[in-house]
């Protein structure tokens, strides 16, 4: 995994400077979360896998943009449910059967779609609250964190994978959102 590295290979075929920082905490109350485009927020479905409740650190790995090295952009977002190291990975999906059968090594990844260049991660118990938030508060070209949600730039439109890491006892210990800029090793 690239978190903690000071440089990473990018999909631009060059190594670039990378920084990792903890940017806040997300409160998971229900054990159920969703990720997706805030424009379609009322239609987002929860991940089929429950995760630990509590306040969880949010980390972001940013890389320098290949056209303008002064600009840092999000490459990976990680939620740490605990300090354990994952020994296996699955795609985070609302489809439990797909989570259990589609390999993270597959070329056809499971993921979430974005059509506004920004995405949101939140606890499903906050669905009604989130639907009342002004959409402009949920859009960002960087990352916004508060206890109810994490809003982050996806650096454009498209489909992005999210991975759940499981510890040796089969419990989820990390969620990693891959914005497809580096070679993520969640496999």
N, C-alpha and C positions, 0 to 999 in steps of 0.2 A: 504494500500500500504506500502511497506517496505522502501521506500525512507525516510532517516532520522533516521532509527532505528540503534541501535548500535549492535544488534544481531538479527538473523533471523533463523527460522527453515528451514533446507535444505531438499532436497530430499534424502540426505544420512542419514536421521532420527536422526540428531543431530542439536543442535543450534550452530551457528558459528558467529564469529565476522563479522560485516558488516560496511563498510564505504561508505558514499555518498559524491560525489564531483561534482562540476561543472567543466567541462573539456574544455569548449569553446563554440563557437556559430556556428550554421549552417545558411547560408543565403538561404532563400527560396524566389526565384524571381518570379516563375511562379504559385505558389500555388499548384503545382503538384510534388510529390516525388515518389521514388521507393526504395525498400530494396531488397537485394539479394546477391548472390554469385558473386564476381567480375570476376570470370572465365567466366561466361555467361553474362557479362555486356551488350553486344549488344541486348540481348533477354529479358532483364528485362522490365516488364510492370509497368506503373504508378498506384498508388493507385487510385481507383475510386472516392474517396472523396477529394475535394480540401481543402487546409488548408490555414491559414493566411500567407501572405507574410511578409518578414522582417528577422531580425536577431534573432534567437531563441536559448536560452540556452540549452546546452546538459549536462545532468547529467548521471553519471554512479553509480550504486550500485555494489560494489565489495564485495565478501565474501572470507573468508580464505578457502583454499583447505583442504579437510578432511584428505588427506594423508600427506600434508606438510603445516602446518599452517603459514609458512613464505611466502607462495605464495598466492597472491590475484588474483581472477579471476572474470571476468564480470558476473553478474547475471541479471541485468536489465539495459537498456539504456532508458533514457527519454528525449524527446524533449518537452519543455514547450513553447506553442504558446502564452500563457498569464499566469497570476497568478490565474485564476479561477479554482475552484475545479470541476472535472467531476462528473456529476450526473448519467451518463449512459455511456456504453462502447459498441463498435462494433469492430469486427476484421477489421484490415486494409487489404484490398484486392483490386486487380485490377478488381474483379467481383462485380459490384454494387448490383446486385440481391442477391448474396450470403452475402454481407455485411449486407443487409437489412433483411435477413431471418435466417441466421445461428446464433444461440444464443452463446454468449461467455461462456455459461454454458455447451455447447455441448462437449462431449468427442472427437468429430471429429473436431478439430480446423482448421481454415484457417491459413496459414502461408507461410513462404518462405523457400526454400530448400538451403542447403549449403553442398558442397562437398569438400571444401578446408579448412574448419575450421575457415574461416574468412568471414565477410559480409561487405556490404557497404550500406550507406544511402545517397542519394543526391537528389537535385532538378533536375527535368527532363529537364529543360532548359540547363543543363550542360551535356547532354548525349554525344554530339560530343566531348567535351573536355575530358570527363571521358574515352571515348573509346581510346583516344590518350595517356593516362597516362600509364606509365610502370606498369604492373601488380604487380611487386614486391613492388611498393610504396603503393599498396592497401591491401597488406597482412600484418597482424599484429598478435601478440600473446597478445596484450593488447587493446589499443584504440588510434587511431590517429584522430585528428580533425583539419580541416582547414575550411575556409569559403565555400569551394565548396563541401566537403564531410566529412562523418564520417565513418571511417573504424574501425571495431572492431572484436575481437576474439569471436567466438561462442563456444569455448572450445570443438570443435569437429564437426563432420558432423551430419546432420539431418535436421529436419523440426522444425521451431520455429515460435510461434505466435507473431503477433504485434497487439496492440490494440489502437484504437483511443478513447479518452475520450471526451465527449461532455458536455458543460455547460448547465445550466438551459434553455437557449434560443435555444439549439440545434446546437450550433457552436462548432467545434473542438477546444479543449484547450490543449490537450496533446496527444503525441504518446508515447507508452511504448512498447519496444521490450523485450520479455521474453525469456531468454536463458535457461529456464527449469531447473534451479538449486534450486529455492526456490518456495514456494507456493505463486504465484503472486495473488493479490486480485483485479485484474482489471475486476471485475464482478459485 
